[in-house]
């Protein structure tokens, strides 16, 4: 089964270049190409991608705002940000909003396919400096609510097993092997976990699970 990709970038040349690059990869299919994010929910629902490639700088509504909208409505969608500067605070904001990683625009030709495949297997392509910022953010979130205030999220036994695997750093593929379930089944469980915990990113999932001792 091909990995489905939707591209959001206001630069037509970049969209076409990415589409041509990904067309050379046998197990990747571009299912949508958009110049703005004002209709991102409708566009994503219609194209049904596994991964969204999102430019941070978008007209009308920024890529960061689009990430928040997409993750709130469709939390299972993986989002890879495009950026010019990796030390930009907006990269960190994108990750906190729910993006799974980012890629520098000048690395698209050489690293895009690897970054997409890393997402596919549960990874989060980002630099050590951004990862450190995200970890600090996760730790601050984990101190907001004391364990004794933990509500009942009504997770099933299987969802708790999947959540425990996420906390332990396992990718979707590794979770499937550990629990003897398919990749798609793992994705389905993760989507339900996001919905029940009222979170939009892996960072929030792990922070909430650890702080509230859900697993």
C-alpha positions in Angstrom: 0.0 0.0 0.0 1.4 3.4 -1.0 2.0 6.1 1.6 -0.3 9.0 0.7 1.1 12.6 0.8 -0.6 15.9 0.7 1.4 19.1 0.0 0.6 22.6 1.3 2.9 25.3 -0.1 2.1 28.6 -1.7 5.0 28.3 -4.1 3.8 26.4 -7.2 7.4 25.5 -8.3 8.1 23.9 -4.9 4.9 21.9 -5.0 5.7 20.7 -8.5 9.3 19.9 -7.6 8.2 17.9 -4.6 5.5 16.0 -6.6 8.1 15.1 -9.3 10.6 13.9 -6.6 8.1 11.8 -4.8 6.8 10.4 -8.1 10.2 8.6 -8.4 9.5 6.7 -5.2 7.5 3.5 -5.7 5.6 3.3 -2.4 4.7 7.0 -2.1 1.8 8.8 -3.8 1.0 12.5 -3.9 -2.8 12.7 -3.4 -3.2 16.5 -3.0 -1.3 19.8 -3.7 -2.6 23.1 -2.3 -1.5 26.7 -2.4 -3.2 27.8 0.8 -4.5 26.3 4.1 -7.8 28.2 4.4 -9.7 25.0 3.5 -7.2 22.6 5.0 -9.7 20.4 6.8 -11.8 19.9 3.7 -8.7 19.3 1.6 -7.2 16.8 4.0 -10.5 14.9 4.4 -10.9 14.8 0.6 -7.4 13.7 -0.2 -7.1 11.4 2.9 -3.3 11.5 3.2 -1.1 9.6 5.7 1.3 12.5 5.8 0.9 16.2 5.3 3.9 18.2 4.1 3.2 21.7 5.4 5.0 25.0 4.7 5.3 27.3 7.8 4.8 30.4 5.8 1.4 30.3 4.2 -1.0 33.1 3.0 -4.2 33.9 5.0 -3.5 31.4 7.7 0.0 30.2 8.8 1.1 26.6 8.6 1.3 26.5 12.4 -2.3 27.5 12.7 -3.2 24.9 10.1 -1.4 22.2 12.2 -3.6 23.1 15.2 -6.8 22.9 13.1 -5.8 19.6 11.4 -4.6 17.9 14.6 -7.7 18.9 16.5 -10.1 17.5 13.8 -7.9 14.7 12.5 -5.3 13.8 15.2 -4.0 10.7 13.5 -2.6 12.7 10.5 1.2 13.0 10.5 2.5 16.5 9.6 6.0 17.3 8.4 6.8 21.0 8.4 9.0 22.8 5.8 11.2 25.6 7.0 14.1 27.7 5.9 15.8 28.1 9.3 15.9 25.2 11.8 16.5 27.5 14.8 13.3 29.5 14.1 11.0 29.5 17.1 8.2 28.8 14.8 9.6 25.3 14.3 9.3 24.7 18.0 5.8 26.2 18.0 4.9 23.8 15.1 6.0 20.8 17.0 4.1 21.9 20.1 1.0 22.5 18.0 1.2 18.8 16.9 3.6 18.5 13.9 5.6 15.3 14.0 8.8 16.9 12.7 10.3 19.2 10.1 12.7 19.4 7.2 14.8 22.3 5.9 13.7 23.5 2.4 17.3 23.3 1.1 17.3 19.6 2.1 14.1 18.6 0.3 15.9 16.9 -2.6 18.2 14.8 -0.4 16.3 14.2 2.8 12.6 14.4 2.1 12.0 10.8 1.3 13.9 9.6 4.4 12.0 12.1 6.6 8.7 10.8 5.3 9.7 7.2 5.8 10.9 8.1 9.3 7.4 9.4 10.1 5.9 6.3 8.7 7.7 4.2 11.3 6.8 6.4 14.2 9.9 8.7 14.2 10.1 12.5 14.5 12.7 14.0 12.3 14.1 17.1 14.0 17.4 18.5 15.2 18.7 17.8 18.8 18.2 21.5 19.7 14.5 21.4 18.8 14.1 18.0 20.5 15.6 19.4 23.7 13.1 22.3 23.6 10.2 19.9 23.1 11.4 17.7 26.0 11.5 20.8 28.2 8.0 21.7 27.2 6.8 18.2 27.9 8.3 18.3 31.4 6.6 21.6 32.1 3.3 20.2 30.9 3.7 17.1 33.1 3.9 19.4 36.2 0.6 21.2 35.6 -1.7 18.5 37.0 -0.9 16.4 40.1 -1.3 12.7 39.8 -4.1 12.6 42.3 -6.2 14.7 40.0 -6.2 12.2 37.2 -9.7 11.7 35.6 -10.9 8.5 34.1 -10.3 8.6 30.4 -12.1 5.3 29.8 -9.2 3.7 27.9 -9.7 0.1 27.0 -7.1 -2.5 28.0 -5.7 -2.6 24.5 -5.5 1.2 24.3 -3.5 1.2 27.6 -1.1 -1.3 26.1 -0.6 0.9 23.1 -0.2 4.0 25.2 2.4 2.2 27.4 4.3 1.4 24.2 4.2 5.0 23.1 5.5 6.2 26.5 8.4 3.7 26.1 9.3 5.2 22.8 8.1 2.5 20.4 7.2 3.4 16.8 3.9 2.3 15.3 5.6 -0.6 13.5 7.3 -1.7 16.8 4.0 -1.5 18.7 2.4 -3.7 16.0 5.1 -6.3 16.4 5.0 -6.1 20.2 1.2 -6.5 20.4 0.8 -8.7 17.3 -1.5 -6.3 15.6 -1.4 -4.5 12.2 0.1 -1.1 11.6 -3.4 0.2 10.7 -4.8 -1.2 13.9 -2.1 0.6 15.9 -3.0 3.9 14.1 -6.7 3.3 14.9 -5.9 2.8 18.6 -3.6 5.9 18.7 -6.4 8.0 17.1 -8.8 6.9 19.9 -6.2 7.6 22.6 -5.7 11.1 21.3 -9.4 11.7 21.3 -10.0 10.3 24.8 -7.0 12.2 26.3 -8.0 15.4 24.5 -4.5 15.9 23.1 -3.2 16.7 19.6 0.5 15.6 19.7 2.7 12.8 20.8 4.4 15.2 23.2 1.2 15.8 25.0 0.3 12.1 25.0 3.5 11.1 26.7 3.5 14.0 29.2 -0.1 13.3 30.2 0.5 9.6 30.6 3.6 10.0 32.7 2.3 12.8 34.9 -1.1 11.3 35.5 0.2 7.7 35.8 -2.3 6.5 33.3 -0.1 3.5 32.5 
